[in-house]
Amino acid sequence: MTLDSTPGTDVVLSVRDLSVVYDGADPVRAVRGVSFDLARGEVLGIAGESGCGKSTLAYAVTRLLKPPGRVASGQVLFRPADGPPVDLSTLHGEALRRFRWNRVAMVFQGAMNALNPVLSVRRQLADVFTAHRPELRRAEREDRCRELLDLVGIGPERLSSYPHELSGGMRQRVLIAMAMALRPDVVVMDEPTTALDVVVQRDILTEIDRLRARFGFAVVFITHDLSLLLEISDRLAVMYGGRIVEYGRAADLHTAAHHPYTVGLLRSFPRLRGERTVLHGIPGSPPDLSRPPAGCAFTARCPYAFDDCHHTDPALLTAHTTGPTTRAACLHYDPAVRPDGPPEALHAGRFDPDPGPAPSTGGAGR
Ligand SMILES: Nc1ncnc2c1ncn2[C@@H]1O[C@H](COP(=O)(O)OP(=O)(O)OP(=O)(O)O)[C@@H](O)[C@H]1O
């Protein structure tokens, strides 16, 4: 199943039926048949609980996957505005090095680990230019480094600082500056703000959005924080058990989530705006991906599961009730299996089809 971006939009990255395995005595099928298109300039959010394959997907898309991880099947196509599509699996050595940072840059979680503790900020920023823009003279490199820090709201005096002399927020900004250095087409961000306090997190997200408006790069933004993604993404992919189980415009998913897992996730997070609601968790835990279940991976935790769910793996199909449309991998939306459509309670966005008495206090479901 292909998840095309809105018709007519200009696609920069196409992921087709991508599967990733971590080899071992019990091979882990961390990503299973994932497809999506990333439009130029858009923010695609990828949500899902810990262990559902988000980071593995990010590593595979950026060709940073290390053994025992390997792409078992599928394709990642980069579509430059100025040339034919490039199959990333064909890039090696110098071509791969050029592709990274120039075309697709990454910002991963844990800024302290990503920056080299014994090199100054100046040296680390300058290294990107030395490697990829060797034609620049020393003074030009220095100017570019200053500009980069300025872009992310850090004064030039910090060029001489070492990572341990910077706050967590500043270190993350330095990483974002490095990702921007060569004006990439795509920036993949894996939990870039998770370790930071909410105020700093908000500042950094505002910064990213400002930079995106200015330079027009697309963003793949990965986090388990669905409410954050709903706010910043144009479109959202919800992952479960190594698969995309729901995909659609963020605004549509917010008002009309179709997959029971998305419905459960939405009820597990406090809303950033609007009325206070009682929070529920999703009982149980995600599947062991070294033994993915035969049917829908969510069956064991799904209050709406029926017999077929145990053995039929649902395709990602257009899901629609009365509101907006998304795509959901749930047999309730397969007319061949359920001609009458989903049960009323699911349709109404309830995670529990038969809720008992409402709990008296709210509690986070994480
Ligand atoms: N190096 C590895 N070797 C074996 N299995 C791995 C390796 N890295 C990840 N996995 C497994 O792959 C699956 C997907 O992990 P991944 O880190 O991609 O999930 P995630 O959704 O990003 O989780 P988190 O939010 O905790 O980072 C998990 O079952 C994990 O245990």
The ligand as an SDF file (V2000), in Angstrom:
LIG
                    3D

 31 33  0  0  0  0  0  0  0  0999 V2000
   20.5310   -2.9200   17.8580 N   0  0  0  0  0  0  0  0  0  0  0  0
   19.4110   -3.6330   18.0320 C   0  0  0  0  0  0  0  0  0  0  0  0
   19.4610   -4.9770   18.0750 N   0  0  0  0  0  0  0  0  0  0  0  0
   18.3370   -5.7200   18.2410 C   0  0  0  0  0  0  0  0  0  0  0  0
   17.0920   -5.1850   18.3600 N   0  0  0  0  0  0  0  0  0  0  0  0
   16.9860   -3.8550   18.3240 C   0  0  0  0  0  0  0  0  0  0  0  0
   18.1300   -2.9990   18.1560 C   0  0  0  0  0  0  0  0  0  0  0  0
   17.7050   -1.7100   18.1600 N   0  0  0  0  0  0  0  0  0  0  0  0
   16.3580   -1.7540   18.3160 C   0  0  0  0  0  0  0  0  0  0  0  0
   15.9300   -3.0360   18.4110 N   0  0  0  0  0  0  0  0  0  0  0  0
   14.5430   -3.5040   18.5680 C   0  0  0  0  0  0  0  0  0  0  0  0
   13.7800   -3.0280   17.4770 O   0  0  0  0  0  0  0  0  0  0  0  0
   12.4730   -2.6750   17.8930 C   0  0  0  0  0  0  0  0  0  0  0  0
   12.1880   -1.2290   17.4800 C   0  0  0  0  0  0  0  0  0  0  0  0
   13.0430   -0.3640   18.2340 O   0  0  0  0  0  0  0  0  0  0  0  0
   13.1300    1.2130   17.9770 P   0  0  0  0  0  0  0  0  0  0  0  0
   14.2100    1.7550   18.8470 O   0  0  0  0  0  0  0  0  0  0  0  0
   13.2220    1.4520   16.5200 O   0  0  0  0  0  0  0  0  0  0  0  0
   11.7030    1.6860   18.5010 O   0  0  0  0  0  0  0  0  0  0  0  0
   11.2510    3.1530   18.8880 P   0  0  0  0  0  0  0  0  0  0  0  0
    9.7990    3.2210   18.5550 O   0  0  0  0  0  0  0  0  0  0  0  0
   12.1290    4.1620   18.2920 O   0  0  0  0  0  0  0  0  0  0  0  0
   11.4230    3.1350   20.4530 O   0  0  0  0  0  0  0  0  0  0  0  0
   11.9560    4.3560   21.4040 P   0  0  0  0  0  0  0  0  0  0  0  0
   10.8810    5.3860   21.3780 O   0  0  0  0  0  0  0  0  0  0  0  0
   12.0850    3.6660   22.7410 O   0  0  0  0  0  0  0  0  0  0  0  0
   13.2660    4.7990   20.8510 O   0  0  0  0  0  0  0  0  0  0  0  0
   12.4100   -2.9170   19.3900 C   0  0  0  0  0  0  0  0  0  0  0  0
   11.8520   -4.1940   19.5990 O   0  0  0  0  0  0  0  0  0  0  0  0
   13.8740   -2.9070   19.7960 C   0  0  0  0  0  0  0  0  0  0  0  0
   14.0800   -3.7290   20.9320 O   0  0  0  0  0  0  0  0  0  0  0  0
  1  2  1  0
  2  3  1  0
  2  7  2  0
  3  4  2  0
  4  5  1  0
  5  6  2  0
  6  7  1  0
  6 10  1  0
  7  8  1  0
  8  9  2  0
  9 10  1  0
 10 11  1  0
 11 12  1  0
 11 30  1  0
 12 13  1  0
 13 14  1  0
 13 28  1  0
 14 15  1  0
 15 16  1  0
 16 17  2  0
 16 18  1  0
 16 19  1  0
 19 20  1  0
 20 21  2  0
 20 22  1  0
 20 23  1  0
 23 24  1  0
 24 25  2  0
 24 26  1  0
 24 27  1  0
 28 29  1  0
 28 30  1  0
 30 31  1  0
M  END
$$$$
